[in-house]
Amino acid sequence: MKLLLACMCVATTTVTASASERGLAQVTQPVEGSGAGILLADVCYLDWFNELDPWPSVRLTTAANSILTDRGQQNLNVANALGFKVSVGGLASVDPSKPQGMRGDTLDVNLLIPDHPQGEPTRSDFDGIAAATLECVQVNARRYWPRLRFVQVLVTGDAKLAYLSATYSLESIQPRSAPRLPVDPEVRPR
């Protein structure tokens, strides 16, 4: 299985009940790469974020995406299609100075990988998708450097992949640029 790096920025909109500020979150996800294997692609989410949810890029690693293809709008996140789920560990916080999942400079992340389904994908492809999803978690956590320097991942579900549970340093992960909303342009009369 080939693992390639791509960049796609597609905005989708979701609204949460505790909304406070509209913003963009750039999220690296494992996507289906039409014959090219799994691509690590950047997808932008336009969402309502608040200070009690400071890790949207990590949280959205396995979220459904909405990418416009020649076949119309599709969810190409293979981790999402296989039922993988990322969640931030710890209890929900009401104190922005102590956000959920953070211990010092380490973020606790739970990665649920369901048991390998019979048939497609093959076991090696499934394991490759799991490894690509784990890499996406690390890339997404790296977006919060230097506040986060480590991510501790607990892999649950598929017992054959429990060995992926570990604390990963984010120092060697290549940073990726963050998307931004455009600044209001000045309108100048001619």
Backbone hydrogen bonds, N-H to C=O, Kabsch-Sander energy under -0.5 kcal/mol:
donor,donor_aa,acceptor,acceptor_aa,energy
4,L,2,K,-0.5
4,L,38,I,-2.2
6,A,40,L,-2.7
8,M,42,D,-1.3
10,V,8,M,-0.6
14,T,46,L,-1.0
19,A,16,T,-1.0
20,S,49,F,-0.7
21,E,49,F,-2.0
23,G,47,D,-2.6
25,A,45,Y,-2.2
27,V,25,A,-0.5
27,V,43,V,-2.7
29,Q,27,V,-0.5
29,Q,41,A,-2.8
31,V,29,Q,-0.7
31,V,39,L,-3.1
32,E,76,L,-1.9
33,G,37,G,-1.7
36,A,33,G,-3.5
38,I,2,K,-1.8
39,L,31,V,-2.7
40,L,4,L,-2.9
41,A,29,Q,-2.7
41,A,39,L,-0.9
42,D,6,A,-0.6
43,V,27,V,-3.1
43,V,41,A,-0.5
45,Y,25,A,-2.5
46,L,12,T,-2.4
47,D,23,G,-2.4
47,D,45,Y,-0.7
48,W,14,T,-0.6
49,F,21,E,-3.1
49,F,47,D,-0.6
53,D,50,N,-2.1
58,V,55,W,-0.6
59,R,55,W,-2.3
60,L,56,P,-2.2
61,T,58,V,-1.6
63,A,60,L,-1.4
67,I,74,Q,-3.3
69,T,67,I,-0.6
69,T,72,G,-2.4
72,G,69,T,-1.9
74,Q,67,I,-2.7
76,L,74,Q,-0.7
78,V,30,P,-1.8
78,V,76,L,-0.9
79,A,30,P,-0.7
81,A,77,N,-2.1
82,L,78,V,-1.5
83,G,80,N,-1.4
84,F,79,A,-2.7
85,K,112,L,-2.1
87,S,110,N,-2.3
89,G,108,D,-3.0
98,K,95,D,-2.3
102,M,99,P,-1.8
103,R,106,T,-3.2
106,T,103,R,-2.0
107,L,150,F,-2.0
108,D,101,G,-2.9
108,D,106,T,-0.5
109,V,107,L,-0.5
109,V,152,Q,-3.1
110,N,87,S,-3.4
111,L,109,V,-0.5
111,L,154,L,-2.7
112,L,85,K,-3.1
112,L,110,N,-0.6
113,I,111,L,-0.7
113,I,156,T,-2.9
126,F,122,T,-2.8
127,D,123,R,-2.6
128,G,124,S,-2.0
129,I,125,D,-2.3
130,A,126,F,-2.2
131,A,127,D,-2.4
132,A,128,G,-2.4
133,T,129,I,-2.4
134,L,130,A,-2.3
135,E,131,A,-2.2
136,C,132,A,-2.1
137,V,133,T,-2.2
138,Q,134,L,-1.9
139,V,135,E,-2.6
140,N,136,C,-2.9
141,A,137,V,-2.3
142,R,138,Q,-2.0
143,R,139,V,-0.7
143,R,140,N,-0.7
144,Y,141,A,-1.9
145,W,142,R,-1.8
147,R,144,Y,-0.9
148,L,144,Y,-1.7
149,R,105,D,-3.0
149,R,147,R,-0.5
150,F,105,D,-1.9
151,V,168,Y,-2.3
152,Q,107,L,-2.7
153,V,151,V,-0.7
153,V,166,A,-3.0
154,L,109,V,-2.6
155,V,153,V,-0.6
156,T,111,L,-2.2
156,T,154,L,-0.5
158,D,113,I,-2.9
158,D,156,T,-0.9
159,A,157,G,-0.7
161,L,158,D,-1.9
162,A,159,A,-1.2
164,L,161,L,-2.0
165,S,162,A,-2.2
166,A,153,V,-1.3
168,Y,151,V,-3.1
168,Y,166,A,-0.6
170,L,149,R,-2.7
171,E,149,R,-0.5
173,I,170,L,-1.0
188,R,186,E,-0.7
